[in-house]
Amino acid sequence: GTLDVYVFADGTTLCMTPGHRETAERLADALRAGRQPVLLGGSGVSGAYALTFSCGEDNVYILADRVIASF
């Protein structure tokens, strides 16, 4: 499997598995364009986790089996 690790400016680290290449690329593209991703919220869905990020005018949705966050 794969693992995505996101480290935010406030020191928050978010690890998600399985990773999703398209989502990671969309978040990276937003950063390169000067749009800061903002975590809007998350919820448990059928044993998985759904997270929603805002990147400027776009929203990015992530579905992961496991999410680990450290603050």
PyMOL Python script that loads the backbone (N, CA, C, O; Angstrom):
from pymol import cmd

cmd.read_pdbstr("""\
ATOM      1  N   GLY A   1       0.818  -1.178   0.000  1.00  0.00           N
ATOM      2  CA  GLY A   1       0.000   0.000   0.000  1.00  0.00           C
ATOM      3  C   GLY A   1       0.868   1.249   0.000  1.00  0.00           C
ATOM      4  O   GLY A   1       2.096   1.175  -0.019  1.00  0.00           O
ATOM      5  N   THR A   2       0.221   2.363   0.021  1.00  0.00           N
ATOM      6  CA  THR A   2       0.913   3.646   0.025  1.00  0.00           C
ATOM      7  C   THR A   2       0.500   4.456   1.235  1.00  0.00           C
ATOM      8  O   THR A   2      -0.507   4.167   1.882  1.00  0.00           O
ATOM      9  N   LEU A   3       1.279   5.461   1.529  1.00  0.00           N
ATOM     10  CA  LEU A   3       1.041   6.335   2.669  1.00  0.00           C
ATOM     11  C   LEU A   3       1.272   7.768   2.216  1.00  0.00           C
ATOM     12  O   LEU A   3       2.306   8.078   1.626  1.00  0.00           O
ATOM     13  N   ASP A   4       0.309   8.638   2.491  1.00  0.00           N
ATOM     14  CA  ASP A   4       0.479  10.066   2.223  1.00  0.00           C
ATOM     15  C   ASP A   4       0.730  10.768   3.545  1.00  0.00           C
ATOM     16  O   ASP A   4       0.031  10.521   4.528  1.00  0.00           O
ATOM     17  N   VAL A   5       1.731  11.645   3.571  1.00  0.00           N
ATOM     18  CA  VAL A   5       2.049  12.424   4.768  1.00  0.00           C
ATOM     19  C   VAL A   5       1.958  13.898   4.389  1.00  0.00           C
ATOM     20  O   VAL A   5       2.610  14.350   3.448  1.00  0.00           O
ATOM     21  N   TYR A   6       1.142  14.639   5.130  1.00  0.00           N
ATOM     22  CA  TYR A   6       0.979  16.077   4.912  1.00  0.00           C
ATOM     23  C   TYR A   6       1.458  16.794   6.164  1.00  0.00           C
ATOM     24  O   TYR A   6       1.023  16.467   7.269  1.00  0.00           O
ATOM     25  N   VAL A   7       2.349  17.770   6.006  1.00  0.00           N
ATOM     26  CA  VAL A   7       2.852  18.571   7.117  1.00  0.00           C
ATOM     27  C   VAL A   7       2.415  20.012   6.863  1.00  0.00           C
ATOM     28  O   VAL A   7       2.757  20.601   5.838  1.00  0.00           O
ATOM     29  N   PHE A   8       1.658  20.573   7.805  1.00  0.00           N
ATOM     30  CA  PHE A   8       1.096  21.908   7.648  1.00  0.00           C
ATOM     31  C   PHE A   8       1.945  22.944   8.376  1.00  0.00           C
ATOM     32  O   PHE A   8       2.725  22.603   9.266  1.00  0.00           O
ATOM     33  N   ALA A   9       1.790  24.202   7.998  1.00  0.00           N
ATOM     34  CA  ALA A   9       2.591  25.298   8.544  1.00  0.00           C
ATOM     35  C   ALA A   9       2.473  25.421  10.055  1.00  0.00           C
ATOM     36  O   ALA A   9       3.415  25.865  10.711  1.00  0.00           O
ATOM     37  N   ASP A  10       1.327  25.034  10.623  1.00  0.00           N
ATOM     38  CA  ASP A  10       1.153  25.149  12.073  1.00  0.00           C
ATOM     39  C   ASP A  10       1.768  23.975  12.834  1.00  0.00           C
ATOM     40  O   ASP A  10       1.627  23.885  14.054  1.00  0.00           O
ATOM     41  N   GLY A  11       2.455  23.066  12.112  1.00  0.00           N
ATOM     42  CA  GLY A  11       3.104  21.939  12.749  1.00  0.00           C
ATOM     43  C   GLY A  11       2.267  20.673  12.781  1.00  0.00           C
ATOM     44  O   GLY A  11       2.755  19.625  13.204  1.00  0.00           O
ATOM     45  N   THR A  12       1.023  20.745  12.346  1.00  0.00           N
ATOM     46  CA  THR A  12       0.163  19.570  12.298  1.00  0.00           C
ATOM     47  C   THR A  12       0.663  18.620  11.217  1.00  0.00           C
ATOM     48  O   THR A  12       0.979  19.044  10.106  1.00  0.00           O
ATOM     49  N   THR A  13       0.731  17.343  11.546  1.00  0.00           N
ATOM     50  CA  THR A  13       1.102  16.312  10.587  1.00  0.00           C
ATOM     51  C   THR A  13      -0.070  15.359  10.431  1.00  0.00           C
ATOM     52  O   THR A  13      -0.670  14.937  11.419  1.00  0.00           O
ATOM     53  N   LEU A  14      -0.391  15.024   9.201  1.00  0.00           N
ATOM     54  CA  LEU A  14      -1.505  14.137   8.909  1.00  0.00           C
ATOM     55  C   LEU A  14      -0.987  12.997   8.046  1.00  0.00           C
ATOM     56  O   LEU A  14      -0.450  13.233   6.964  1.00  0.00           O
ATOM     57  N   CYS A  15      -1.143  11.760   8.517  1.00  0.00           N
ATOM     58  CA  CYS A  15      -0.726  10.577   7.764  1.00  0.00           C
ATOM     59  C   CYS A  15      -1.971   9.797   7.374  1.00  0.00           C
ATOM     60  O   CYS A  15      -2.827   9.530   8.217  1.00  0.00           O
ATOM     61  N   MET A  16      -2.076   9.429   6.102  1.00  0.00           N
ATOM     62  CA  MET A  16      -3.253   8.707   5.631  1.00  0.00           C
ATOM     63  C   MET A  16      -2.844   7.513   4.792  1.00  0.00           C
ATOM     64  O   MET A  16      -1.907   7.587   3.997  1.00  0.00           O
ATOM     65  N   THR A  17      -3.550   6.421   4.976  1.00  0.00           N
ATOM     66  CA  THR A  17      -3.338   5.244   4.160  1.00  0.00           C
ATOM     67  C   THR A  17      -4.684   4.669   3.768  1.00  0.00           C
ATOM     68  O   THR A  17      -5.573   4.656   4.619  1.00  0.00           O
ATOM     69  N   PRO A  18      -4.906   4.201   2.577  1.00  0.00           N
ATOM     70  CA  PRO A  18      -3.941   4.233   1.483  1.00  0.00           C
ATOM     71  C   PRO A  18      -3.798   5.638   0.913  1.00  0.00           C
ATOM     72  O   PRO A  18      -4.730   6.440   0.980  1.00  0.00           O
ATOM     73  N   GLY A  19      -2.648   5.927   0.361  1.00  0.00           N
ATOM     74  CA  GLY A  19      -2.434   7.220  -0.274  1.00  0.00           C
ATOM     75  C   GLY A  19      -3.198   7.298  -1.592  1.00  0.00           C
ATOM     76  O   GLY A  19      -3.598   6.276  -2.150  1.00  0.00           O
ATOM     77  N   HIS A  20      -3.392   8.497  -2.075  1.00  0.00           N
ATOM     78  CA  HIS A  20      -4.113   8.697  -3.334  1.00  0.00           C
ATOM     79  C   HIS A  20      -3.365   9.738  -4.150  1.00  0.00           C
ATOM     80  O   HIS A  20      -3.370  10.923  -3.817  1.00  0.00           O
ATOM     81  N   ARG A  21      -2.727   9.292  -5.209  1.00  0.00           N
ATOM     82  CA  ARG A  21      -1.835  10.145  -5.994  1.00  0.00           C
ATOM     83  C   ARG A  21      -2.535  11.394  -6.538  1.00  0.00           C
ATOM     84  O   ARG A  21      -1.984  12.490  -6.442  1.00  0.00           O
ATOM     85  N   GLU A  22      -3.729  11.253  -7.102  1.00  0.00           N
ATOM     86  CA  GLU A  22      -4.422  12.405  -7.691  1.00  0.00           C
ATOM     87  C   GLU A  22      -4.714  13.471  -6.640  1.00  0.00           C
ATOM     88  O   GLU A  22      -4.558  14.664  -6.901  1.00  0.00           O
ATOM     89  N   THR A  23      -5.135  13.043  -5.459  1.00  0.00           N
ATOM     90  CA  THR A  23      -5.420  13.996  -4.384  1.00  0.00           C
ATOM     91  C   THR A  23      -4.146  14.709  -3.953  1.00  0.00           C
ATOM     92  O   THR A  23      -4.142  15.930  -3.792  1.00  0.00           O
ATOM     93  N   ALA A  24      -3.069  13.960  -3.765  1.00  0.00           N
ATOM     94  CA  ALA A  24      -1.796  14.558  -3.368  1.00  0.00           C
ATOM     95  C   ALA A  24      -1.330  15.574  -4.411  1.00  0.00           C
ATOM     96  O   ALA A  24      -0.824  16.641  -4.062  1.00  0.00           O
ATOM     97  N   GLU A  25      -1.502  15.241  -5.692  1.00  0.00           N
ATOM     98  CA  GLU A  25      -1.096  16.162  -6.756  1.00  0.00           C
ATOM     99  C   GLU A  25      -1.957  17.422  -6.767  1.00  0.00           C
ATOM    100  O   GLU A  25      -1.445  18.515  -7.009  1.00  0.00           O
ATOM    101  N   ARG A  26      -3.253  17.286  -6.511  1.00  0.00           N
ATOM    102  CA  ARG A  26      -4.126  18.466  -6.476  1.00  0.00           C
ATOM    103  C   ARG A  26      -3.752  19.385  -5.321  1.00  0.00           C
ATOM    104  O   ARG A  26      -3.745  20.606  -5.476  1.00  0.00           O
ATOM    105  N   LEU A  27      -3.440  18.803  -4.161  1.00  0.00           N
ATOM    106  CA  LEU A  27      -3.020  19.625  -3.024  1.00  0.00           C
ATOM    107  C   LEU A  27      -1.685  20.302  -3.320  1.00  0.00           C
ATOM    108  O   LEU A  27      -1.506  21.478  -3.003  1.00  0.00           O
ATOM    109  N   ALA A  28      -0.744  19.573  -3.926  1.00  0.00           N
ATOM    110  CA  ALA A  28       0.559  20.150  -4.273  1.00  0.00           C
ATOM    111  C   ALA A  28       0.403  21.260  -5.311  1.00  0.00           C
ATOM    112  O   ALA A  28       1.058  22.297  -5.207  1.00  0.00           O
ATOM    113  N   ASP A  29      -0.455  21.054  -6.308  1.00  0.00           N
ATOM    114  CA  ASP A  29      -0.706  22.091  -7.319  1.00  0.00           C
ATOM    115  C   ASP A  29      -1.271  23.353  -6.680  1.00  0.00           C
ATOM    116  O   ASP A  29      -0.894  24.464  -7.053  1.00  0.00           O
ATOM    117  N   ALA A  30      -2.173  23.183  -5.718  1.00  0.00           N
ATOM    118  CA  ALA A  30      -2.758  24.336  -5.021  1.00  0.00           C
ATOM    119  C   ALA A  30      -1.673  25.119  -4.293  1.00  0.00           C
ATOM    120  O   ALA A  30      -1.657  26.349  -4.335  1.00  0.00           O
ATOM    121  N   LEU A  31      -0.767  24.409  -3.626  1.00  0.00           N
ATOM    122  CA  LEU A  31       0.326  25.077  -2.912  1.00  0.00           C
ATOM    123  C   LEU A  31       1.226  25.840  -3.869  1.00  0.00           C
ATOM    124  O   LEU A  31       1.601  26.981  -3.599  1.00  0.00           O
ATOM    125  N   ARG A  32       1.573  25.212  -4.988  1.00  0.00           N
ATOM    126  CA  ARG A  32       2.436  25.876  -5.971  1.00  0.00           C
ATOM    127  C   ARG A  32       1.768  27.123  -6.547  1.00  0.00           C
ATOM    128  O   ARG A  32       2.452  28.076  -6.922  1.00  0.00           O
ATOM    129  N   ALA A  33       0.445  27.121  -6.619  1.00  0.00           N
ATOM    130  CA  ALA A  33      -0.297  28.267  -7.153  1.00  0.00           C
ATOM    131  C   ALA A  33      -0.576  29.320  -6.080  1.00  0.00           C
ATOM    132  O   ALA A  33      -1.226  30.330  -6.349  1.00  0.00           O
ATOM    133  N   GLY A  34      -0.078  29.075  -4.856  1.00  0.00           N
ATOM    134  CA  GLY A  34      -0.254  30.046  -3.782  1.00  0.00           C
ATOM    135  C   GLY A  34      -1.570  29.931  -3.033  1.00  0.00           C
ATOM    136  O   GLY A  34      -1.917  30.819  -2.255  1.00  0.00           O
ATOM    137  N   ARG A  35      -2.310  28.843  -3.258  1.00  0.00           N
ATOM    138  CA  ARG A  35      -3.568  28.623  -2.542  1.00  0.00           C
ATOM    139  C   ARG A  35      -3.292  27.677  -1.384  1.00  0.00           C
ATOM    140  O   ARG A  35      -2.880  26.538  -1.603  1.00  0.00           O
ATOM    141  N   GLN A  36      -3.510  28.128  -0.168  1.00  0.00           N
ATOM    142  CA  GLN A  36      -3.238  27.309   1.007  1.00  0.00           C
ATOM    143  C   GLN A  36      -4.402  26.372   1.283  1.00  0.00           C
ATOM    144  O   GLN A  36      -5.537  26.827   1.433  1.00  0.00           O
ATOM    145  N   PRO A  37      -4.139  25.055   1.353  1.00  0.00           N
ATOM    146  CA  PRO A  37      -5.203  24.117   1.704  1.00  0.00           C
ATOM    147  C   PRO A  37      -5.648  24.332   3.149  1.00  0.00           C
ATOM    148  O   PRO A  37      -4.826  24.559   4.037  1.00  0.00           O
ATOM    149  N   VAL A  38      -6.947  24.258   3.369  1.00  0.00           N
ATOM    150  CA  VAL A  38      -7.527  24.392   4.705  1.00  0.00           C
ATOM    151  C   VAL A  38      -8.401  23.173   4.944  1.00  0.00           C
ATOM    152  O   VAL A  38      -9.276  22.868   4.134  1.00  0.00           O
ATOM    153  N   LEU A  39      -8.172  22.470   6.054  1.00  0.00           N
ATOM    154  CA  LEU A  39      -9.007  21.323   6.396  1.00  0.00           C
ATOM    155  C   LEU A  39     -10.352  21.836   6.884  1.00  0.00           C
ATOM    156  O   LEU A  39     -10.435  22.495   7.921  1.00  0.00           O
ATOM    157  N   LEU A  40     -11.406  21.532   6.131  1.00  0.00           N
ATOM    158  CA  LEU A  40     -12.744  21.989   6.488  1.00  0.00           C
ATOM    159  C   LEU A  40     -13.411  21.064   7.489  1.00  0.00           C
ATOM    160  O   LEU A  40     -14.200  21.509   8.323  1.00  0.00           O
ATOM    161  N   GLY A  41     -13.098  19.781   7.410  1.00  0.00           N
ATOM    162  CA  GLY A  41     -13.714  18.848   8.344  1.00  0.00           C
ATOM    163  C   GLY A  41     -13.468  17.414   7.940  1.00  0.00           C
ATOM    164  O   GLY A  41     -12.905  17.129   6.883  1.00  0.00           O
ATOM    165  N   GLY A  42     -13.898  16.526   8.798  1.00  0.00           N
ATOM    166  CA  GLY A  42     -13.742  15.108   8.540  1.00  0.00           C
ATOM    167  C   GLY A  42     -14.815  14.328   9.266  1.00  0.00           C
ATOM    168  O   GLY A  42     -15.436  14.822  10.207  1.00  0.00           O
ATOM    169  N   SER A  43     -15.025  13.102   8.817  1.00  0.00           N
ATOM    170  CA  SER A  43     -16.015  12.254   9.466  1.00  0.00           C
ATOM    171  C   SER A  43     -15.712  10.797   9.171  1.00  0.00           C
ATOM    172  O   SER A  43     -15.019  10.477   8.205  1.00  0.00           O
ATOM    173  N   GLY A  44     -16.241   9.914  10.018  1.00  0.00           N
ATOM    174  CA  GLY A  44     -16.119   8.487   9.794  1.00  0.00           C
ATOM    175  C   GLY A  44     -17.234   8.020   8.877  1.00  0.00           C
ATOM    176  O   GLY A  44     -18.396   8.376   9.071  1.00  0.00           O
ATOM    177  N   VAL A  45     -16.878   7.217   7.873  1.00  0.00           N
ATOM    178  CA  VAL A  45     -17.861   6.713   6.921  1.00  0.00           C
ATOM    179  C   VAL A  45     -17.605   5.226   6.701  1.00  0.00           C
ATOM    180  O   VAL A  45     -16.615   4.858   6.070  1.00  0.00           O
ATOM    181  N   SER A  46     -18.473   4.380   7.206  1.00  0.00           N
ATOM    182  CA  SER A  46     -18.377   2.925   6.987  1.00  0.00           C
ATOM    183  C   SER A  46     -16.986   2.375   7.286  1.00  0.00           C
ATOM    184  O   SER A  46     -16.442   1.614   6.486  1.00  0.00           O
ATOM    185  N   GLY A  47     -16.410   2.742   8.411  1.00  0.00           N
ATOM    186  CA  GLY A  47     -15.098   2.238   8.802  1.00  0.00           C
ATOM    187  C   GLY A  47     -13.927   2.958   8.163  1.00  0.00           C
ATOM    188  O   GLY A  47     -12.776   2.585   8.389  1.00  0.00           O
ATOM    189  N   ALA A  48     -14.195   3.969   7.378  1.00  0.00           N
ATOM    190  CA  ALA A  48     -13.132   4.765   6.752  1.00  0.00           C
ATOM    191  C   ALA A  48     -13.296   6.207   7.214  1.00  0.00           C
ATOM    192  O   ALA A  48     -14.215   6.527   7.967  1.00  0.00           O
ATOM    193  N   TYR A  49     -12.406   7.067   6.761  1.00  0.00           N
ATOM    194  CA  TYR A  49     -12.450   8.475   7.132  1.00  0.00           C
ATOM    195  C   TYR A  49     -12.531   9.327   5.877  1.00  0.00           C
ATOM    196  O   TYR A  49     -11.805   9.099   4.909  1.00  0.00           O
ATOM    197  N   ALA A  50     -13.411  10.300   5.904  1.00  0.00           N
ATOM    198  CA  ALA A  50     -13.542  11.246   4.794  1.00  0.00           C
ATOM    199  C   ALA A  50     -13.087  12.613   5.288  1.00  0.00           C
ATOM    200  O   ALA A  50     -13.575  13.101   6.307  1.00  0.00           O
ATOM    201  N   LEU A  51     -12.159  13.229   4.571  1.00  0.00           N
ATOM    202  CA  LEU A  51     -11.655  14.557   4.909  1.00  0.00           C
ATOM    203  C   LEU A  51     -11.923  15.493   3.737  1.00  0.00           C
ATOM    204  O   LEU A  51     -11.824  15.097   2.576  1.00  0.00           O
ATOM    205  N   THR A  52     -12.262  16.730   4.054  1.00  0.00           N
ATOM    206  CA  THR A  52     -12.516  17.732   3.023  1.00  0.00           C
ATOM    207  C   THR A  52     -11.569  18.907   3.220  1.00  0.00           C
ATOM    208  O   THR A  52     -11.514  19.504   4.295  1.00  0.00           O
ATOM    209  N   PHE A  53     -10.821  19.229   2.161  1.00  0.00           N
ATOM    210  CA  PHE A  53      -9.920  20.371   2.157  1.00  0.00           C
ATOM    211  C   PHE A  53     -10.444  21.409   1.182  1.00  0.00           C
ATOM    212  O   PHE A  53     -10.979  21.066   0.127  1.00  0.00           O
ATOM    213  N   SER A  54     -10.290  22.670   1.532  1.00  0.00           N
ATOM    214  CA  SER A  54     -10.571  23.772   0.620  1.00  0.00           C
ATOM    215  C   SER A  54      -9.235  24.262   0.084  1.00  0.00           C
ATOM    216  O   SER A  54      -8.296  24.491   0.846  1.00  0.00           O
ATOM    217  N   CYS A  55      -9.157  24.420  -1.234  1.00  0.00           N
ATOM    218  CA  CYS A  55      -7.947  24.934  -1.890  1.00  0.00           C
ATOM    219  C   CYS A  55      -8.375  26.067  -2.801  1.00  0.00           C
ATOM    220  O   CYS A  55      -8.588  25.861  -3.996  1.00  0.00           O
ATOM    221  N   GLY A  56      -8.501  27.257  -2.246  1.00  0.00           N
ATOM    222  CA  GLY A  56      -9.013  28.369  -3.043  1.00  0.00           C
ATOM    223  C   GLY A  56     -10.481  28.140  -3.341  1.00  0.00           C
ATOM    224  O   GLY A  56     -11.289  27.991  -2.425  1.00  0.00           O
ATOM    225  N   GLU A  57     -10.830  28.112  -4.619  1.00  0.00           N
ATOM    226  CA  GLU A  57     -12.219  27.901  -5.021  1.00  0.00           C
ATOM    227  C   GLU A  57     -12.591  26.426  -5.106  1.00  0.00           C
ATOM    228  O   GLU A  57     -13.772  26.095  -5.211  1.00  0.00           O
ATOM    229  N   ASP A  58     -11.604  25.533  -5.063  1.00  0.00           N
ATOM    230  CA  ASP A  58     -11.846  24.100  -5.201  1.00  0.00           C
ATOM    231  C   ASP A  58     -11.863  23.409  -3.847  1.00  0.00           C
ATOM    232  O   ASP A  58     -11.223  23.861  -2.897  1.00  0.00           O
ATOM    233  N   ASN A  59     -12.598  22.312  -3.770  1.00  0.00           N
ATOM    234  CA  ASN A  59     -12.550  21.432  -2.611  1.00  0.00           C
ATOM    235  C   ASN A  59     -11.925  20.115  -3.039  1.00  0.00           C
ATOM    236  O   ASN A  59     -12.149  19.645  -4.154  1.00  0.00           O
ATOM    237  N   VAL A  60     -11.144  19.523  -2.150  1.00  0.00           N
ATOM    238  CA  VAL A  60     -10.511  18.234  -2.389  1.00  0.00           C
ATOM    239  C   VAL A  60     -11.023  17.287  -1.315  1.00  0.00           C
ATOM    240  O   VAL A  60     -11.000  17.608  -0.127  1.00  0.00           O
ATOM    241  N   TYR A  61     -11.484  16.121  -1.742  1.00  0.00           N
ATOM    242  CA  TYR A  61     -12.029  15.131  -0.816  1.00  0.00           C
ATOM    243  C   TYR A  61     -11.090  13.940  -0.756  1.00  0.00           C
ATOM    244  O   TYR A  61     -10.591  13.478  -1.782  1.00  0.00           O
ATOM    245  N   ILE A  62     -10.852  13.446   0.449  1.00  0.00           N
ATOM    246  CA  ILE A  62      -9.956  12.316   0.654  1.00  0.00           C
ATOM    247  C   ILE A  62     -10.714  11.253   1.427  1.00  0.00           C
ATOM    248  O   ILE A  62     -11.373  11.556   2.422  1.00  0.00           O
ATOM    249  N   LEU A  63     -10.626  10.012   0.978  1.00  0.00           N
ATOM    250  CA  LEU A  63     -11.190   8.880   1.694  1.00  0.00           C
ATOM    251  C   LEU A  63     -10.037   7.960   2.055  1.00  0.00           C
ATOM    252  O   LEU A  63      -9.307   7.511   1.172  1.00  0.00           O
ATOM    253  N   ALA A  64      -9.862   7.671   3.339  1.00  0.00           N
ATOM    254  CA  ALA A  64      -8.729   6.866   3.798  1.00  0.00           C
ATOM    255  C   ALA A  64      -9.200   5.823   4.802  1.00  0.00           C
ATOM    256  O   ALA A  64     -10.169   6.039   5.531  1.00  0.00           O
ATOM    257  N   ASP A  65      -8.501   4.684   4.833  1.00  0.00           N
ATOM    258  CA  ASP A  65      -8.795   3.634   5.809  1.00  0.00           C
ATOM    259  C   ASP A  65      -8.291   4.016   7.190  1.00  0.00           C
ATOM    260  O   ASP A  65      -8.894   3.670   8.206  1.00  0.00           O
ATOM    261  N   ARG A  66      -7.177   4.734   7.211  1.00  0.00           N
ATOM    262  CA  ARG A  66      -6.559   5.091   8.488  1.00  0.00           C
ATOM    263  C   ARG A  66      -6.012   6.501   8.396  1.00  0.00           C
ATOM    264  O   ARG A  66      -5.373   6.865   7.409  1.00  0.00           O
ATOM    265  N   VAL A  67      -6.265   7.296   9.433  1.00  0.00           N
ATOM    266  CA  VAL A  67      -5.762   8.666   9.503  1.00  0.00           C
ATOM    267  C   VAL A  67      -5.117   8.860  10.866  1.00  0.00           C
ATOM    268  O   VAL A  67      -5.730   8.567  11.892  1.00  0.00           O
ATOM    269  N   ILE A  68      -3.891   9.351  10.880  1.00  0.00           N
ATOM    270  CA  ILE A  68      -3.188   9.655  12.129  1.00  0.00           C
ATOM    271  C   ILE A  68      -2.789  11.119  12.076  1.00  0.00           C
ATOM    272  O   ILE A  68      -2.133  11.556  11.130  1.00  0.00           O
ATOM    273  N   ALA A  69      -3.180  11.871  13.082  1.00  0.00           N
ATOM    274  CA  ALA A  69      -2.849  13.297  13.134  1.00  0.00           C
ATOM    275  C   ALA A  69      -2.064  13.588  14.399  1.00  0.00           C
ATOM    276  O   ALA A  69      -2.371  13.046  15.460  1.00  0.00           O
ATOM    277  N   SER A  70      -1.057  14.435  14.296  1.00  0.00           N
ATOM    278  CA  SER A  70      -0.336  14.915  15.478  1.00  0.00           C
ATOM    279  C   SER A  70      -0.320  16.430  15.413  1.00  0.00           C
ATOM    280  O   SER A  70      -0.167  17.020  14.343  1.00  0.00           O
ATOM    281  N   PHE A  71      -0.479  17.046  16.562  1.00  0.00           N
ATOM    282  CA  PHE A  71      -0.566  18.505  16.629  1.00  0.00           C
ATOM    283  C   PHE A  71       0.596  19.074  17.394  1.00  0.00           C
ATOM    284  O   PHE A  71       0.693  20.291  17.554  1.00  0.00           O
TER     285      PHE A  71
END
""", "prot")
cmd.dss("prot")
cmd.show_as("cartoon", "prot")
cmd.util.cbc("prot")
cmd.orient("prot")
